[in-house]
Amino acid sequence: MTAPPMRPVTLVVEGARVEAAWWGEPRAAPVLVLLHEGLGSVGLWRDFPARLAAATGRAVFAFSRFGYGGSDPRPLPWPITYMHEEALEVLPRVLEAAGIGPHVLVGHSDGASIASIAAGRQGGADPQLAGLVLIAPHFFVEDMALEAIAAARVAYDEGDLRPRLARYHANPDIAFRGWNLSWLAPGFRAFDLRDEVARWSVPALILQGGADPYGTMAQPQFAERVARVPVRTRLLDEARHAPHLETPEPALAAILAFLAVGDEASGGKEVHYSA
């Protein structure tokens, strides 16, 4: 199938502008909803949404959270609970504004944590949620992640990270400081999604890079141990923190297999842990 072009749209959520885009037409449900990483945006998904739409035949939707990309800013400082606010307050309003019904959440890094929180919301499962694809998720804080995030601050203040981010964010200081200051706040070490993961009611696929500087296999092991639903983990040895961009073919194949629309062979290691 030919990769569909990006169709940019601007949503209005509670009076604020949200940068968003569609790839393909939302005829076949469920829609694949992309939730970007801590420094991501619609543009920083690069060609992944188009390739995902072409491979699956499903519509793909992405948006930039407030403070990112071309969306309206989110004032600093952000609370250390910002991912819970995004999952439980902002995401439902964005999906409603976009007219999205049945969907699969496809989250990367912070976006994977947000998807995990949304799937494990207290008070009942979302009947519109059909599954989770979690790329390099964070369910708890590892020391190596904090070290990498501290190094990112140096790269932003003293290196070329700020001008690189400025190509994708209208407010790069908000995008970077909101994420970086929250993660490096002393209270953030208590971040733990055990309760949320235990409440998942849909199956999940986790893609983990073998050379990820922000997390180890302890993250998917945690989910497989805590979740009460099927969790499949694919380890992509050569990938770092973005398997969907660094090893796109095996990452897409794993997603296809999970969605039951493609070849089971993914080119990665399939790892299962006992619950």
GIQUIZI-V489837 format. One record per backbone hydrogen bond with DSSP energy under -1.0 kcal/mol. CO is the residue of the C=O (numbers start at 1). NH is the residue of the N-H. E is the energy in kcal/mol with one decimal. If there is no record, write none. Layout:
BEGIN
co=(CO;CO)
nh=(NH;NH)
e=(E;E)
END
This chain:
BEGIN
co=(7;9;11;13;16;17;18;19;20;21;22;23;25;31;32;33;35;37;42;43;45;47;48;49;50;51;52;53;59;60;61;62;65;68;69;72;79;81;82;83;84;85;85;86;90;91;92;93;94;95;102;103;104;105;106;107;108;109;110;111;112;113;114;115;116;118;126;128;131;132;133;134;135;139;142;143;144;145;146;147;148;149;150;151;152;153;154;155;160;161;162;165;165;171;172;173;174;175;176;177;179;180;182;185;186;187;188;193;194;196;197;203;204;205;206;207;208;209;216;217;218;219;220;221;222;223;230;232;233;234;235;236;236;239;242;242;243;247;248;249;250;251;252;253;254;255;256;269)
nh=(22;20;18;16;13;72;11;64;9;62;7;60;27;104;61;106;108;40;45;46;48;51;52;53;54;55;56;57;32;23;34;21;68;71;170;67;82;85;86;87;88;89;90;91;94;95;96;97;98;100;31;130;33;133;35;135;111;113;114;115;116;117;118;119;120;121;129;103;105;205;107;207;109;193;146;147;148;149;150;151;152;153;154;155;156;157;158;161;164;165;166;168;169;175;176;177;178;179;180;181;183;184;185;188;189;190;191;197;198;199;200;132;232;134;234;136;236;212;219;221;222;223;224;225;226;227;204;206;271;208;269;210;239;211;245;246;247;251;252;253;254;255;256;257;258;259;261;235)
e=(-1.9;-2.3;-2.7;-1.6;-2.9;-2.5;-2.6;-2.6;-2.7;-2.2;-3.0;-2.5;-2.8;-2.7;-2.7;-3.4;-2.4;-1.3;-1.3;-1.7;-1.9;-2.3;-2.8;-2.6;-2.4;-2.5;-2.2;-2.2;-2.7;-2.4;-3.3;-2.3;-2.3;-2.2;-2.9;-2.1;-1.8;-2.0;-2.4;-2.2;-2.7;-2.2;-1.8;-3.1;-2.1;-2.6;-1.9;-2.4;-2.1;-2.6;-2.2;-3.3;-2.9;-2.9;-2.5;-3.3;-2.4;-2.0;-2.6;-2.3;-2.1;-2.3;-2.6;-2.4;-1.1;-1.0;-1.5;-2.6;-1.9;-2.4;-2.2;-2.6;-3.1;-2.6;-1.5;-2.2;-2.2;-2.4;-2.3;-1.9;-1.7;-1.4;-1.4;-2.2;-2.1;-2.8;-2.9;-1.5;-1.6;-2.5;-2.2;-2.0;-1.6;-2.3;-2.8;-2.6;-2.3;-1.2;-3.2;-2.3;-2.2;-2.0;-1.0;-1.9;-1.2;-1.4;-2.3;-2.9;-2.1;-1.0;-1.4;-1.7;-2.7;-3.4;-3.1;-3.0;-2.6;-1.2;-1.9;-2.2;-1.8;-1.8;-2.7;-1.8;-2.2;-2.8;-2.1;-3.1;-2.1;-2.5;-2.3;-2.8;-1.4;-2.9;-1.9;-2.9;-2.1;-1.9;-2.9;-2.4;-2.1;-1.9;-2.8;-2.4;-2.2;-2.4;-2.4;-2.5)
END
